[in-house]
Amino acid sequence: MIIGLPRCGTTWFMNNLYHHPNIHLPLTEPEYFTSHLDRSLRSYSNIIKRGTGIIRGTKSPFYCTLPVYKIRWIKEMMPDLKIILILRNPIDRTWSYAKWIITKVKGKNIEKIGEQVMFDFFKKDKKRFNYLNILKNYSSVFSSNQFKIIIFDEIKSRPKSLLRETFNFLGESGQKDWNRHPYYKKINPGIDKPIPSHYAQFLRKLYSQELLLLKKRLGSRVASWLSTA
């Protein structure tokens, strides 16, 4: 199960797992545990059961925000479930997500959005997608051999070896036909608009403490994030 975060390469991962012959991952985001609990559990199960892959799962990037009691419920239903969480420099991710929501979802010109509205968006986004809480919540329920943390930068720097590690994590270590996988492609790319300096300054201040704590939690893998703080 790919649980997020939004604008961290989850769609790239979904497409590359989808093209593995022994993995079934539907190209949809069911968001059952966040938005559709009014539907039967069978409806969710049917999504997973489709296809012939030996390993089956889903991608729902907002599952990262689930409270602990729902995470425990998921673990009770699927005790052998493996979790994939992709993290990106929170400053870059927040700006990418803001551009996506305002431009693509709401259809507005981000340059015409008031500064205070943007600041409020950034603060709300930080509260909703709190990396440290997400790590704490999921690691308190799933053991380390069921919970894989991926850093967005690694998708750019070593896509093939990263996928190989992920396949091994999922229990699929056979030979790969890399011609099947779009690992070299940008999938669902962001909007090409650099962050204005005043927004970058605001976000650096907003995330300064969290970046230090993430460095302590995740080590050298995220050391480069501190250069933006």
Protein Blocks (a to p, Z undefined) as FASTA:
>chain_A
ZZbdehihpmmmmmmmmmpmkbccdfbdfklmmmmmmbcfklmmmmmmgojbfbdcdddf
klmmpcfklmmmmmmmmmmbccddddddfklmmmmmmmmmmmmmnopafklpcfklmmmm
mmmmmmmmgfklmmmmmmmmpcfklcccddfklmmmmmmlmmmmmmmmnopabdcdfklp
cklbcehiacdddddfklmmmmmmmmmmmmmmmmmmnommlmmmmmmZZ
